[in-house]
């Protein structure tokens, strides 16, 4: 984890384990994070972009479900906006596009 974030480490948001697999944290600052991962819809896994608020020191941030930190899966239609933003580092964009199939 980078030293900038005194709150919850987004790499520890691994729930729900049956539906979420973290691939990489793409953006992290003291307020929020963005990641690429895999989300399970019914019986099929698909690559997704997700975000979460990190929270302050000693907090789990948001969203949280049943006491466990989780990620909010972004709508597919927003991916092109994030791929053009500074929130996905230019060096990681080819990797993200490849995983997303864009």
C-alpha positions in Angstrom: 0.0 0.0 0.0 1.2 3.5 -0.7 2.0 5.6 2.3 -0.5 8.3 1.2 -3.5 6.3 2.5 -3.9 6.2 6.3 -7.3 4.4 6.0 -8.2 1.0 4.9 -6.0 -0.9 2.4 -8.1 -1.4 -0.7 -6.2 -4.6 -1.4 -7.8 -6.1 1.6 -11.4 -5.7 0.2 -11.8 -9.2 -1.0 -15.6 -9.8 -0.4 -17.8 -11.3 -1.4 -15.3 -14.1 -2.1 -17.7 -16.1 -4.2 -18.3 -13.2 -6.6 -15.1 -10.9 -6.5 -11.5 -11.5 -7.5 -9.1 -8.5 -7.3 -6.6 -8.3 -10.2 -4.9 -5.0 -9.5 -5.5 -1.6 -7.7 -5.2 1.0 -10.5 -5.7 4.2 -8.5 -5.3 4.8 -4.7 -5.2 8.0 -2.8 -6.3 9.0 0.7 -10.0 9.1 -0.3 -10.8 6.5 -2.8 -9.4 3.7 -5.0 -10.1 2.1 -8.4 -9.4 -1.5 -9.3 -9.7 -4.0 -12.1 -11.0 -7.4 -11.1 -13.4 -10.2 -12.0 -17.0 -10.3 -11.0 -19.2 -13.4 -11.0 -22.7 -12.9 -12.5 -24.6 -16.1 -11.8 -22.3 -18.8 -13.2 -20.1 -16.6 -15.4 -17.0 -14.5 -14.5 -16.4 -11.2 -16.3 -13.7 -8.5 -16.0 -14.8 -5.3 -14.4 -13.7 -1.9 -13.1 -14.6 -1.1 -9.5 -14.3 1.7 -7.0 -14.5 2.2 -3.2 -14.1 4.9 -0.6 -11.1 4.1 1.5 -12.3 5.5 4.8 -10.2 7.1 7.6 -7.8 5.5 10.0 -9.4 2.4 11.7 -12.4 2.4 9.2 -13.2 -0.1 6.5 -14.4 2.6 4.0 -17.4 2.2 1.8 -19.1 0.0 0.6 -19.2 -2.6 3.3 -21.4 -5.6 3.4 -22.0 -7.8 6.4 -19.0 -6.1 8.1 -16.6 -6.8 5.2 -15.1 -4.2 2.9 -16.3 -4.6 -0.8 -15.9 -2.9 -4.1 -18.6 -1.1 -6.2 -18.6 -2.5 -9.7 -18.9 0.3 -12.3 -21.2 0.1 -15.3 -19.5 -1.1 -18.4 -20.7 2.0 -20.3 -18.4 4.2 -18.1 -15.1 2.3 -18.9 -14.1 4.5 -21.8 -14.4 7.6 -19.5 -12.0 6.1 -17.0 -9.6 4.8 -19.6 -9.1 8.5 -20.7 -8.8 9.7 -17.2 -5.7 10.1 -15.0 -7.1 7.5 -12.6 -5.8 4.7 -14.7 -2.1 5.2 -15.2 -1.1 5.4 -18.9 1.4 2.6 -18.3 -1.4 0.3 -17.1 -4.0 1.2 -19.8 -2.9 -1.5 -22.4 -3.1 -4.1 -19.6 -6.6 -2.9 -18.5 -7.9 -2.8 -22.1 -6.6 -6.3 -22.8 -8.3 -7.7 -19.7 -11.5 -5.8 -20.4 -11.4 -6.9 -24.1 -11.6 -3.3 -25.4 
